[in-house]
Amino acid sequence: MINSYSTDYWKALSTGDHRFTMKEAMEMLDTFDVHEIMALADSLTDYEIGNRVTFAVSYNINYSNYCAASCPICAFYVPAKIRGKTDRGYELSVDDIKKELQKARMYNPTEIHIVGGFNPYLPIEYYETLFSTVRKYMPESTLKALTIPEIDFIARTTGNSLRETVERFHRAGMEAHTGGGAEIFDAEVRKIITTPEKISGEKWLEDARIIHSMGIKGNSTMTYGHVEKWNHIIDHMLRLRDLESEVPGFLSFIPLKYSPENTPLMKMGKVSGPCSGEKDLKVIALARILMGHQIKNISVYWVAIGKGVAQMALTGGGNDLVGTAASEKIFGATNRKEQTSVEELSAMINEIGKVPAKRDTFYNIRGYF
Ligand code: SF4
């Protein structure tokens, strides 16, 4: 029974093999304020990682915005069923991809990040061509592609098993998955923020287990700040932690703050605006405390929470800024048209007394800025 009100006591637990329960995590949130939780998380970051903050030089390609899922939390998609009747939707051709890669080259990216909507009109060969084109024109960049629900959707709609689909994509050049689409695993919350075309939380975890068992790694994510409560956030983190202990394969955990502007959930009146910066900071700190012993990289997505809060989160559990995310369109669809540069992210890290480091997709250090 946890009955201590000292953060030292929690630190001792966190750095050992203790696996926090839901009850303990809720008790911690009730006991400590945001500053205390962040201080505890920062000391754990020092213990697990040291004083370094990493990021990748990343270029994003969103190959299509047609989507069969129509999730209420998304402002990016155009319903797949109106393809041909609207000029808002797009699918990138091989020539378009080559043009994107020419632009990407200017950034000298360590990784190309590719995601899109659930487009039922694209054959599996489309993705193979997309990946082999990236491999051919950008051999020096790692290709990280597709969310787990996207891979599942492509497998289902093209009549391939998940394994066959991943094998084909890997042969074509996909080296890691993006970890997106996890949203919140809780079924009741998931029903409100997604639609049945997006797989359940259980299926997401099962698919991740299969993909990782094949030796393909990727990130893990969570979308928060909509209708969820703290118990749903904690449940999500504990399930990811437990899967990582069973079948390792998560490179990082990236909490994604829900950006409500232009989304159906906001238009339906189910949310009134973005969650507080205090919640952003607590989510990062909690992730470090509950999961950081298993998934050591806790990433702070500056595009979603803004650069100022991101800087604070790096002093309270975060050790990574994800990437430069050039050409990002998904958060851009919610009017978060954030831009940055290697120099700006490095300066943000230096300002808080930490050391900026360039990493690859697999979190290997590739030099210092
Ligand atoms: S979140 Fe993904 S799956 Fe859902 S509507 Fe948007 S693009 Fe489609």
Residues whose N, C-alpha, C, O or C-beta is under 5 A from the ligand:
A	BS01	SF4	C67 A69 S70 C71 C74 Y77 G116 G117 F118
